[in-house]
Amino acid sequence: MSLCIGWIRKTNVSEEVVLASDSCFSGGHRFIAAPKLFAMKRGDFALACAGSTTYSFAIIEHIRQAMDCNAPISQRAYDIEDIVHYIVDIINETLLHEKETIGIYETDFKMILGGYSWKRKRAVLRIIEYSSRMKNYYSHVVKTIKKTPVAVIGDLDVVKPARKAIFDRLEADGIVDGAPFDMQPFSVLMDFIKNPQYTTIDGAPQLLKVYPFMNSLPWEFTYGNDCSIYFYGRKLLAYETFPYPIYNIETGEKTYMKSVTEQYERGHEIIQTLNVEEKKYF
């Protein structure tokens, strides 16, 4: 079970596409450090994935390679709305080969594609999923909540309650139809992660933003006074320092990027300490 949400957050000066998810895989084995958000090097879009991981991770890697190795695509000569069709073709052809080879066709995963169209000067949200009628994967526009597109993917018994919870949160905040969203969907995601009823929505949250200037930015998370930092669901090593904003879920405090110099100094300091500690065992 997973819960991934995509929406368009509007501020006083701009707007941004936000993708967020939990970090739990539970298909036969529980793992709470699973990346579910995937930025692309071209910068103008990212993917969120929910459902079976039998083929989805391999397919995402194929998509990444296709984006990087095709020069016109990597240089954004093709708009994101053209790229959607290319991604769907990659999924269908890859799985068709699998079906012809061993007689299996994986249908139990979904993706959210979120980003910006330079051609149409607007945010783009799409869901990519399997159609039993067409017997292949396809993309479609997402349903709205209060007349604003909100993409929610996960198990069926999660999607409907999550959409209702987002609607209720917006109602409580006095958001009228068509009015800008802030971080209400992320707040709902956190409620589901903390809710013991949804035991397989778990782990640290993940969040990735795509901006109109064709760049993406992931966020790191920490809790209260705990010094541990989580990035795409993984607890960072003590000497790891990444140049991304850190958000404290409990206090709401935001710590912005450290300079490269600070990263090197911090990493070098801790590595030296670890080296001293290791000498005790040799």
Residue, then its C-alpha position, 0 to 999 in steps of 0.5 A: m500500500s502506498l499514498c502519493i499525492g500531486w498538486i499545484r501550490k500557488t504562492n503570492v509570486s508564483e506556483e509550483v508542482v508538488l509531489a509527496s509520498d510515504s516511504c513504505f513498501s509492503g508487498g511480501h516484505r516491509f521496507i520503510a526507506a523506499p524512494k517513491l519520487f523520481a526527479m529527471k535531469r531535464g528538470d521540468f518534470a518528476l514522477a511519483c510511483a505507487g503499487s507493485t514494484t515488480y517492474s516499476f523500478a526497472i521501468i523508471e530507470h528505463i525512462r530516466q535513461a531514455m530522457d538522458c540519452n536522447a539529446p533533443i529530449s534531454q535538452r527540452a526540445y520536446d515539451i513535457e506534454d509530448i514526453v508523456h506519450y513517449i513515457v507511456d510507449i516505453i512502459n507498454e513496449t517494455l511490458l509487452h516484451e515481458k508478456e511475450t517472453i514469459g506470459i506476464y503483464e504487470t498492471d498493478f502500479k501507477m505513476i503521477l507525472g508532474g511538471y511544467s509545459w514551456k509550450r503552454k506556460r502552465a503546470v501539468l499533472r497526469i496519472i499513468e495507469y493500466s486500462s483493463r478495457m484498452k489492455n495497456y497503460y495510458s495517461h489521463v488528466v487528474k480529477t479535481i478537488k474544489k476545481t483544482p487538479v489533485a492527483v492521488i494514487g495508491d490502493l483503492d481503499v486509500v485513494k478515496p479517503a485521502r481525497k475526502a480528507i484533502f477536501d475536508r482540510l481545504e473546507a476547514d481552511g476556508i478554501v473556496d472553489g478554484a482558490p489556490f492551495d498551499m500545503q494542505p495535501f501534505s498535511v493529509l499525507m502526514d495524517f495518513i502516515k501517523n494513522p495506525q489504521y493504515t499500517t502500510i503507509d509509513g516511514a518518513p515523508q518525501l517531497l519534491k517540487v518542480y518550479p516554473f523555471m524548469n528546475s526541481l528541488p527535493w526536501e529533507f525531513t527531520y523530527g522534533n529534537d531528533c538530529s536524524i535527517y531523512f531524504y527520499g525515505r532514507k535516514l542519512l548517515a551522520y556525515e552526510t550533508f545534502p544541499y537541500p532544505i530541511y523541514n522539521i515536521e514537528t516544529g515547522e522549522k525550515t533550515y535552508m541549504k548549507s553552503v558547499t564549504e559547510q558540507y565539506e567541513r562537516g563531512h570531513e569532521i565526522i569522517q575523521t572522528l569515525n576514523v579514530e573510532e575505527k582504530k580501536y578495532f584494529 
